[in-house]
């Protein structure tokens, strides 16, 4: 047999070994990252000026066909709670609608290759016509290489980016030089209700 063909076929075995090694690394590193995110959440819940609530969730890949989970590829999400926008509509029959902004989410998610992706889900609200796309913050080829410094740096980057997609920070975006790298938002366009009340 041609040795080059055999070597090419043997790449599958080497690739599988690499994937399994990365998945094992993540199962160990996952606990460290989760605990660090919990510490960050606890500190923000205690010391931040505004407290929407900060949470850390663990999740597993889910298959709808059999309603089953995969235990060896867990993900961790750091998320902020929702924020009232103080925009409320009322009608004459006591109906009302309040608008709320969803919090941001930062997820450390293993890929099928064993790499770990860090994804940021930006703020969105029920005013928005469509949800903004997730931002890919980082890819770790070897999960064992993730350090506490990496996690802190990613959290800082993510929170700064998320702020500019919140209604509380959109105006500040105009004053920052990152306008070229961040999505631009249109003004909120509610229809205006014309009052029939006479003005004296």
Secondary structure, DSSP 8 states (H G I E B T S, - for coil): --HHHHHHHHHHHHHHHHHHHHHHHHHHHHHHHHHHHHHHHHHHHHH-SS-S-EEEEEEEEEETTTTEEEEEEEEEEEEE--EEEEEEEE-TTS-EEEEEEE--EEEEEE-TTS-EEEEEE--EETT-SS----EEEEEESSGGG--HHHHHHHHHHHHHHHHTTSTTTHHHHTTSGGGGTS------------------
